[in-house]
């Protein structure tokens, strides 16, 4: 059995920024499902299909559009039920977008910022750099930063600068505005009616419409 997935419209109620415009793309994944305890659940960990759209640039409040990547045809085999997982992203440095373009089997989420790990690595790197360049006469920068109360200004300044760079890199990741999973039972009346999902995160407010239909066999 083959199905067709459409994204008739994406509408921007508010962008992720106070000022400026967004760059938006979506990713869609299809998973075969089964009935378990009177509920539809995935029947396999491996998706049947995964696709990422083009990037829509210069998106501002009030803009609605039909993505160019559309009318996706998916062969779901003999699966009676299926799930469609739809995610919406805002591009920053396209790290996630580039990963999704290579093909994907799960929703890719931005990495969380680990303050302790970043601080530890920053301090260690700074200690090695300072010792190597002989910028200070401290014998053990690591010990000085983590245990002693009197730390030289050069260590503090260098530490804050290195940490700021890590934070900036983290903030430059593509933003995952939202993920929605919806199950479909083709035997149920009205399954092929358009469905609208609301994604709200990072100040952004986006409405995405999804329509799924079964293609008749020739």
C-alpha positions as CSV (number, residue, x, y, z in Angstrom):
1,X,0.0,0.0,0.0
2,X,1.2,3.5,-0.9
3,X,0.3,6.7,0.9
4,X,0.8,10.4,-0.1
5,X,1.9,13.0,2.5
6,X,1.2,16.6,1.8
7,X,2.2,19.8,3.7
8,X,-0.5,22.1,2.3
9,X,0.6,25.1,4.4
10,X,3.0,26.4,7.0
11,X,2.0,29.7,8.7
12,X,4.1,31.9,10.8
13,X,2.3,33.7,13.7
14,X,5.6,34.8,15.2
15,X,9.3,34.3,14.5
16,X,11.9,33.1,16.9
17,X,13.4,36.6,17.1
18,X,12.2,39.9,18.5
19,X,13.5,41.4,15.2
20,X,14.6,39.7,12.0
21,X,13.4,36.8,10.0
22,X,13.5,33.0,10.3
23,X,14.7,30.3,8.0
24,X,12.4,27.3,8.3
25,X,12.4,23.7,7.2
26,X,10.5,20.6,8.1
27,X,11.4,16.9,8.4
28,X,8.9,14.1,8.1
29,X,9.2,10.4,9.1
30,X,6.8,7.5,8.6
31,X,6.7,4.4,10.9
32,X,4.6,1.3,10.5
33,X,2.2,0.8,13.5
34,X,0.2,-1.9,15.2
35,X,-2.6,-2.2,17.8
36,X,-1.5,-3.0,21.3
37,X,-3.7,-2.7,24.4
38,X,-6.3,-0.9,22.3
39,X,-3.9,1.7,21.2
40,X,-1.7,2.3,18.1
41,X,2.0,2.0,18.7
42,X,5.1,1.7,16.5
43,X,5.6,-1.9,15.2
44,X,9.3,-1.3,14.3
45,X,12.2,0.9,15.4
46,X,13.2,1.4,11.8
47,X,11.2,4.0,9.9
48,X,9.8,3.4,6.5
49,X,10.6,6.8,5.2
50,X,12.4,10.0,6.1
51,X,12.6,13.3,4.2
52,X,13.7,16.9,4.9
53,X,12.3,19.9,3.0
54,X,14.1,22.8,1.4
55,X,14.9,25.8,3.6
56,X,12.3,28.7,3.4
57,X,14.2,31.9,3.8
58,X,13.0,35.4,4.9
59,X,10.1,34.1,6.9
60,X,8.3,36.8,8.9
61,X,5.2,37.2,10.9
62,X,2.0,36.7,8.8
63,X,3.7,34.6,6.1
64,X,2.1,31.4,4.9
65,X,3.4,29.1,2.2
66,X,3.2,25.7,0.7
67,X,6.7,24.1,0.8
68,X,8.3,23.0,-2.5
69,X,9.0,19.6,-1.0
70,X,5.6,18.1,-1.1
71,X,3.3,15.3,-2.3
72,X,5.6,12.6,-0.8
73,X,4.9,9.1,-1.9
74,X,5.6,6.4,0.7
75,X,5.3,2.6,0.3
76,X,4.1,1.3,3.7
77,X,3.9,-2.4,2.5
78,X,1.3,-4.4,4.3
79,X,1.1,-2.2,7.3
80,X,-2.5,-1.6,8.3
81,X,-1.7,1.5,10.4
82,X,1.1,4.0,10.3
83,X,2.4,7.0,12.2
84,X,3.7,10.3,10.7
85,X,6.3,12.2,12.8
86,X,6.6,15.8,11.7
87,X,9.2,18.2,13.1
88,X,9.8,21.9,12.4
89,X,13.3,23.6,12.6
90,X,14.7,27.1,12.3
91,X,18.1,27.1,10.6
92,X,21.1,28.8,12.2
93,X,24.3,27.2,11.0
94,X,22.5,24.2,9.3
95,X,24.3,21.6,11.4
96,X,21.1,19.6,11.9
97,X,19.9,20.3,8.3
98,X,23.0,18.9,6.8
99,X,22.7,15.8,9.0
100,X,19.1,15.2,8.0
101,X,19.9,15.7,4.3
102,X,22.2,12.7,4.5
103,X,19.3,10.5,5.5
104,X,17.9,9.9,9.0
105,X,16.2,7.2,11.0
106,X,15.2,9.4,14.0
107,X,14.4,13.0,14.9
108,X,17.6,14.9,15.4
109,X,17.6,17.2,18.4
110,X,20.0,20.0,19.2
111,X,22.6,19.1,21.8
112,X,22.0,20.3,25.3
113,X,24.5,22.6,26.9
114,X,26.4,20.8,29.7
115,X,27.7,23.6,31.9
116,X,29.9,21.4,34.2
117,X,31.4,19.5,31.3
118,X,32.0,22.7,29.3
119,X,33.6,24.4,32.3
120,X,35.9,21.5,33.1
121,X,37.1,21.2,29.5
122,X,37.5,24.9,29.2
123,X,39.6,25.1,32.4
124,X,41.8,22.2,31.3
125,X,42.3,23.6,27.8
126,X,43.1,27.0,29.2
127,X,45.6,25.5,31.7
128,X,47.4,23.7,29.0
129,X,47.5,26.8,26.8
130,X,48.8,29.1,29.5
131,X,51.5,26.7,30.6
132,X,52.6,26.1,27.0
133,X,52.9,29.8,26.3
134,X,54.3,30.7,29.7
135,X,51.7,33.4,30.3
136,X,51.9,32.9,34.0
137,X,54.2,31.3,36.6
138,X,51.5,29.2,38.2
139,X,52.7,25.6,38.3
140,X,49.2,24.1,38.2
141,X,46.5,26.2,36.6
142,X,43.9,23.5,37.0
143,X,44.5,23.4,40.7
144,X,44.5,27.2,40.9
145,X,41.2,27.5,39.2
146,X,39.3,24.7,40.9
147,X,40.6,24.8,44.4
148,X,42.3,28.1,45.3
149,X,40.4,31.3,46.1
150,X,43.0,33.6,44.6
151,X,43.0,33.3,40.8
152,X,44.9,35.6,38.6
153,X,42.9,38.0,36.3
154,X,44.5,36.4,33.2
155,X,43.1,33.0,34.1
156,X,39.6,34.5,34.8
157,X,39.6,36.5,31.6
158,X,40.8,33.5,29.5
159,X,38.3,31.2,31.1
160,X,35.3,33.5,30.5
161,X,36.4,34.1,26.9
162,X,36.7,30.3,26.1
163,X,33.4,29.6,27.8
164,X,31.7,32.4,25.9
165,X,32.9,30.8,22.6
166,X,31.4,27.4,23.6
167,X,28.1,29.1,24.6
168,X,28.0,31.0,21.2
169,X,28.6,27.7,19.3
170,X,25.8,26.0,21.2
171,X,23.4,28.9,20.5
172,X,24.2,28.7,16.8
173,X,22.7,25.2,16.5
174,X,19.5,24.8,14.4
175,X,16.5,25.2,16.7
176,X,13.9,22.4,16.9
177,X,10.7,24.4,17.2
178,X,8.5,21.3,17.7
179,X,7.8,17.6,17.0
180,X,4.4,16.0,16.6
181,X,3.5,12.3,16.2
182,X,0.1,11.4,14.8
183,X,-1.3,7.9,14.1
184,X,-3.4,7.0,11.1
185,X,-6.0,4.2,10.7
186,X,-7.1,4.2,7.0
187,X,-10.2,2.2,8.0
188,X,-11.4,5.1,10.2
189,X,-13.7,7.6,8.5
190,X,-12.1,11.1,8.1
191,X,-8.5,9.9,8.5
192,X,-7.6,11.7,5.3
193,X,-8.9,15.1,6.4
194,X,-6.2,17.9,6.8
195,X,-4.8,18.1,10.3
196,X,-3.2,21.2,11.8
197,X,-0.4,21.2,14.4
198,X,0.8,24.1,16.5
199,X,4.5,24.5,17.2
200,X,5.4,26.9,20.1
201,X,9.0,27.3,21.2
202,X,11.8,29.9,21.3
203,X,9.1,32.6,21.1
204,X,8.1,31.2,17.7
205,X,4.5,30.3,16.8
206,X,4.0,28.2,13.7
207,X,1.0,26.3,12.4
208,X,1.7,23.4,10.1
209,X,-1.0,21.6,8.1
210,X,-0.6,17.9,7.2
211,X,-2.7,15.7,4.9
212,X,-2.4,12.0,4.4
213,X,-4.2,9.9,1.8
214,X,-4.1,6.3,0.4
215,X,-3.1,6.0,-3.2
216,X,-5.4,3.6,-5.1
217,X,-3.6,0.7,-6.8
218,X,-3.8,0.7,-10.6
